[in-house]
Amino acid sequence: MKQYLWNFLILLDEFGNTLTGGDPGETISSRAGKAMNEGKTWGCVLCRFLNLFQKNHCQLSIDAAEGKRAVIKD
């Protein structure tokens, strides 16, 4: 049951990221961490909030393999 709950929370996280314009399969934390590294205000604010629950949460959550949309070239 514990693994099921964890998987469900990740699903909600990825769904929320997709709804806000992010790539499917990437968590909001990963996207926010990348945004923070680029100096984007929203990423900095969200990561500061998430740090209340886990130190360096966004940095630990960055997934370099996710978040890059495929580019289709003709």
C-alpha positions, 0 to 999 in steps of 0.5 A: 500500500505504501508504494501505491500511495507514493506512485499515486503522489508522483502521478499527481505531481507529474499531472500538475506539471503537465497542466501548467505547461510542463512536459509529461513525466517530469515532476514540478520539483524537477521543473522548478529546480531547472527554472531556479538554476536559470534564475526564473522567479517562479522557480526560486519561490517554489523551491524556497517553499519546498525547502521547508519540507526537505533541504535542497528539494528541487536540486535533489529532484532535477531529472536531466532526462525529463523536460525536453520536448522532442523537436520534430524536423522536416 
